[in-house]
Amino acid sequence: MDLRTKSSLLWGVVAALAFLVLLQGYELLADLRVTLGAKAGVTIVVLVGATALTYAAHGRLPGNESP
């Protein structure tokens, strides 16, 4: 697997997990529940969106990445 693709997929997973953590905190503090289908749907959208964004912006972002 290409390093750029692998990096983008990992950032997508990180974004999806961060979304789920924020959603769980919201549910605990607001005492409101979100359906499992809505959680899964939005998490997939976040995963795909973050992966596509990081793949497209790979060369444009400053950073300390390996070649």
N, C-alpha and C positions, 0 to 999 in steps of 0.2 A: 504494500500500500504506500502511496506517495506520502511524503512527510506533510505536505500542505493539506491533503485530505484528512489525514489522521489528526492533525492539530485542529482543524475545523470541526471534526466530529467530537473531539474531546471538549472543545469550548461549547458546543451545542449541549452535550450532556451536563456540563457544569451549569449552564444557564437553566436547563430544565430542572435540575435538582435545586437550584437556588429559588426558582419559582415555587416549587413544591414546599420548601421550607417557609417562604413568605406566606404562602396560602395557609399552611398549618398554623402559623402565628396569628394570622387574621382570624381563623376559625376559633382559636383559643381565646383571643382577646375580645372579639365582637360577639361571641356566643351565637354565631350564625353558621350554618352548615352549607357546603357546596356539594352538589351531587357528584357521584363518581364519574359519570359520563362527561360532565363539564370539566372536571379536573383533568381527565385523560385527554380530552379534546384540546384544551388550551395548552397543556403540557407538550403535546405533539407539535402544535403550532409554534410554541416557543423554541422547541428543539430544532425544528426545520428552519425557522427564521434565523436563529443564532448561528446555525451551521452555515447557511447560505451567506449571511452577512460577513462572517469571519473569512469564508472562502473568497468572497469577492473583494474584501478589503485587505487581503493578506499583504500585498506589496505597498499599500498606501499608509499603513500604520507604523509609527516609529516604535522601536522596541529592541529588545536584546534577544532575538531568536537565533537559533542555530541555522546555518544555511540549508 
